[in-house]
Amino acid sequence: INSVGTVSEKVRANLEQVKARGGRVIVVGSDEESLALGEESIRIPATSEWVSPLLNVVPLQLFAYEVARLKGCDIDKPRNLAKSVTVE
């Protein structure tokens, strides 16, 4: 979350809603106000609002991978993944 961006306030409101409902909040971003709302945080370098999604996606993918691995999910064959194959 970039503190300069227009999305930050909306994201912080969503984080507050998750916390109010008893959800655990893990924040990925660079906005100090948003990072303070999380129980855990993954900091990324501050950048423009347009570039930040590219920087956020890598730690989020690694996080999802590790959570799936810890839960014992088959990472190479996810459930309900529909694939299409073109045969010529």
Backbone torsions as a table, in degrees:
resi	resn	phi	psi	omega
1	ILE	NA	126.6	-179.8
2	ASN	-97.7	124.5	-176.3
3	SER	-63.4	-20.0	-179.7
4	VAL	-81.4	-24.8	-174.4
5	GLY	-70.3	159.3	-179.5
6	THR	-78.5	-12.8	-175.2
7	VAL	-85.0	-21.6	-172.6
8	SER	-54.4	-45.4	-178.5
9	GLU	-63.7	-40.1	179.1
10	LYS	-66.9	-39.9	179.1
11	VAL	-65.1	-42.7	178.3
12	ARG	-61.3	-39.3	176.9
13	ALA	-62.5	-40.1	178.3
14	ASN	-66.7	-39.5	177.4
15	LEU	-61.5	-41.9	178.0
16	GLU	-61.9	-39.3	178.4
17	GLN	-64.7	-41.6	178.0
18	VAL	-62.3	-45.4	179.2
19	LYS	-63.1	-40.8	-179.5
20	ALA	-62.8	-27.3	179.6
21	ARG	-93.9	9.0	175.9
22	GLY	85.6	12.4	-179.7
23	GLY	-80.2	151.6	176.5
24	ARG	-86.4	131.1	-175.1
25	VAL	-111.0	122.8	173.4
26	ILE	-119.4	118.4	-173.4
27	VAL	-103.9	133.7	174.3
28	VAL	-116.0	123.8	178.6
29	GLY	159.0	-162.7	-177.9
30	SER	-127.1	-4.3	-179.0
31	ASP	-77.6	114.7	-174.7
32	GLU	-59.6	-39.3	179.9
33	GLU	-63.3	-41.6	179.2
34	SER	-70.7	-41.4	179.1
35	LEU	-60.6	-33.8	-179.9
36	ALA	-67.8	-23.1	-179.5
37	LEU	-78.2	-19.9	-175.8
38	GLY	-84.8	151.3	172.5
39	GLU	-72.8	-32.8	176.4
40	GLU	-132.9	158.4	177.8
41	SER	-147.2	149.9	173.6
42	ILE	-121.1	111.0	-176.8
43	ARG	-85.5	139.1	173.4
44	ILE	-123.5	160.9	178.8
45	PRO	-63.6	143.2	176.9
46	ALA	-70.0	137.7	180.0
47	THR	-155.2	-173.0	-179.6
48	SER	-69.7	159.4	179.4
49	GLU	-60.5	-27.6	-177.5
50	TRP	-80.5	-28.0	-177.6
51	VAL	-92.5	-26.0	-174.4
52	SER	-56.6	-36.5	177.0
53	PRO	-59.9	-34.0	178.6
54	LEU	-66.9	-36.6	178.5
55	LEU	-76.8	-30.3	-179.4
56	ASN	-73.5	-32.2	-170.4
57	VAL	-66.6	-34.5	-177.5
58	VAL	-65.4	-52.6	177.7
59	PRO	-63.5	-32.0	178.1
60	LEU	-67.2	-39.9	177.2
61	GLN	-65.5	-42.7	177.9
62	LEU	-64.5	-40.0	177.5
63	PHE	-61.7	-48.1	179.5
64	ALA	-60.9	-40.9	178.4
65	TYR	-60.5	-47.8	-177.5
66	GLU	-67.3	-38.6	177.8
67	VAL	-64.6	-44.6	178.5
68	ALA	-62.2	-41.3	179.4
69	ARG	-64.3	-44.9	179.3
70	LEU	-64.2	-31.5	178.1
71	LYS	-79.9	-6.2	179.2
72	GLY	82.0	19.0	178.9
73	CYS	-74.5	150.1	176.0
74	ASP	-79.9	100.3	-173.4
75	ILE	-67.1	-31.5	-178.4
76	ASP	-81.9	-16.6	180.0
77	LYS	-137.0	75.7	-178.7
78	PRO	-65.1	146.1	177.8
79	ARG	-62.6	147.3	172.9
80	ASN	58.8	23.3	176.8
81	LEU	-87.5	116.6	-179.9
82	ALA	-91.0	128.2	179.0
83	LYS	-120.8	150.8	173.2
84	SER	-122.7	141.4	-178.5
85	VAL	-125.2	130.0	176.4
86	THR	-99.0	123.2	180.0
87	VAL	-113.0	130.7	179.9
88	GLU	-103.8	NA	NA
